[in-house]
Amino acid sequence: MEHDDTHDSELFLDRLVQVYNNSGHTHASLAEEAGVSRNTVQRLLSNGNNLHVIKTLMDISRALGVSMKTLLDFGEMLPSSSSVG
C-alpha cells in the first residue's frame, strides 16, 4: 500500500483525529470514557507521540501477513499457521 512517503500509521492517526473531531468529546470526556488520563488523550491526538508504536504494530502485522483489522477484530478467526507470513 503506497501512500507517497506517508506511512499507514500517519493515515491511522489522521483518521483517529478526524473521528475525535466529529465525536463531540473533549479530551477530558474521551479520557474518562476510555479510562485513561486526559494528558494521554491530549498527547496522542495533538502530536502523535506514539506514532512509532502504531507504525511498529502495523509493520509487524504486515510482516506476519495479517492486517491490523484481523488483529483488532476479536470476532474474526485468526489465520492458520500455514497461511501466515
Secondary structure, 3 states (H helix, E strand, C coil): CCCCCCCHHHHHHHHHHHHHHHHCCCHHHHHHHHCCCHHHHHHHHHHCCCHHHHHHHHHHHHHCCCCHHHHHCCCCCCCCHHHCC
